[in-house]
Amino acid sequence: MTELLYLFEDSTECTASVLSCLPTGDGLYAVALDRTIFHPQGGGQPSDIGTINNVSVVKVVHTPEAVLHITDREVAGEVVLKVNSEKRHLHSRLHSAGHIIGLVGDQLGWHATRGNHFPGEARVIFEPHVPASVQLVDCVQFQAQVNQIITQAFVRVLNENNGIRTVTWGDLPAYPCGGTHVKTLNEIGQVEIKKIKLKKGQITVSYALI
Ligand SMILES: [Zn+2]
């Protein structure tokens, strides 16, 4: 079992013990640790990258059994973990923006079903609350509503109920989520809604950070 420190803290450096380090067959290694600050890929958010004892962590994946850190060399024993904090912050900003986009869509009659928060391809996909009452959403209006919420600089609130971590900012509605998030909403900066596409009763809201 790996203790998932990234769920409740933002630190990008810590120590851990290597539980196993196995070759993956393609020249890389899959490393399991007793605890980790590395966010694995999931929920539409890319994984953290960084180092374990100065060995590159190229990707982190969450399997049903463990969080596996994919490295390009072997590691063992007590190790120092360092997450690339610049990439972490970018991913947290993009992912947190996805939450606010989901919230605004909800206010406009749409329910967010999935998202992709990778740089350059960020989007949230919605289905209507009531299928028969599909209303097209205006890009400019949507963007204004998102940025109006973000500039209020609400502070992040993390909670855990029955083993499920929820996240929100200020008194906005909370959602269960295992991703990484900005501490205050205005860290996101401004969001550009690039396109809203209606197809087969769903809308895809594509966005970027300005
Ligand atoms: Zn989230």
Residues whose N, C-alpha, C, O or C-beta is under 5 A from the ligand:
A	BS01	ZN	C177 G179
